[in-house]
Amino acid sequence: MLGRGGAVTSRRMNLLFHLHSGLRYLIVVMALVAFGVFLVGQLRGSTFGRLHRAMGAAYAGLVHLQVTLGIVLVAMGRYYPRLIGHMALMLTAAIVLQVLLSLNTRRAQPSFSRPLLGVVVSILCFVAGLAAIGRGLFEATAFAPLPG
């Protein structure tokens, strides 16, 4: 039986797990919006501007928040062996996205190709990362038990 401190920690961990699990839906929406905005800009030959930087920063911020929540969950003991592939792919998604966005903003003439590539790679890593733990992108898992 858990003592008072253990119950509070368990509730916090469950809250973090629900946030981590639910945040992916917002990330999917933001990824699709960012992809659309970057693709339209590329196809129209638009100038990469403030809106595009903000879109990239908002998407990257959500991805970084998701990675941070995942790291906190693992640090709090929510770990099982299949998470290794999941964590590697999610970190890869965040790093590739951030590097491509950062390299793009440092260019004299930022373009849409690097942000588009960053969004595509991150989405592919997310899908593969969820598959690594046996889950689908739209599978509701917030209340599913952890694998053994």
C-alpha angles and dihedrals in degrees: 000000000000119000121227093274092049092052092051091049091048091051091049091049091049090049091051091047091052090048091048093047095045097043090068090073091057089046091053091051092046091047091053092046092047091047091050094047093047093045093050090048091050094047094047094045091236124169114259102246147164094294091054093048090049091049091051092046093049093049093045090047091055091047091050091048090052092050091048092051090049092051091049091051092052091046089053091055103266094134138130128167097258089064092077093078091040093053094045092052095045092049089048090052093051094045096046092046093049095045093050093046092047094047090049095053091050092059120100088232109028114208137195098243098082096045090047091051090047092053093046094048092046092051091049091049091049093052092046091044092054090047088053089065094040098256135121126229094252099030110124105233105154091108099031117116118250117259115253 
